[in-house]
Structure formats: structure tokens, C-alpha cells
Amino acid sequence: MVRCNMATDRLSRIFGALADPTRRAILARLSEGEATVNELAKPFSISLPAVSRHLKVLEAAGLISRSRSAQWRTSRLEAAPLREVTFYMEKYRRFWDESLNRLEQHLELLQDEDKP
């Protein structure tokens, strides 16, 4: 039985937030700099409350931070959780790289055997 720890829960929230294409598009926009809800909503055909709900999910996952300045509420990308995901995925990238290298070697052997 695998037990779920705090790091896994955090990763689950991050992956859950990244699972939605609208949230990924919002993160892509925020990689260019801070933005208000209105600015983030422009490219989407969804309501401002829907965009706000997406922002809450991103904030709960730690992927963005939000601040208020006068009447404006801006959102900012937070890179640390993305580093966690990259670190987590790195072992799987190595697995696939090694698997593909072995496949490539096997195919080369098969091709060498077919040569007269």
C-alpha cells in the first residue's frame, strides 16, 4: 500500500491545476508578466467569475500569487511549483530516454543482421 504524503498532495494539486487547458493558457500569459482578471479573461469566451475560479485553483496549487493594489487585483506566476513538477518528472524522462536508447540499439542490431 502506497501512502500519500504532503509532497504528493501538493503534486496532486499542481497536476490537477495543470490538467485544464484554460489554466495552462493563463499560466502561459502570466509567464509574460503580471495581469488583472480582465486582461486574463480577454482571449477566452468564458465569464469573469469562471476566470476567477480558475485563478483560485491555480493559487491553491501555488502556481500563482495574487495581490491587490487600489481597485486592481493582479496575478503573478510562481515558478517554484513548476520546478517541483520538473524534478518529479525527471526520473520518468530518464526512464524513457534509456528505453528509447535500448530500442534504438536493438533496431540497429536487427538492421545489421539483415545486411548480407
Secondary structure, DSSP 8 states (H G I E B T S, - for coil): -----HHHHHHHHHHHHHTSHHHHHHHHHHTT--EEHHHHHTTSSS-HHHHHHHHHHHHHTTSEEEEEETTEEEEEE--HHHHHHHHHHHHHHHHHHHHHHHHHHHHHHHHHHH--
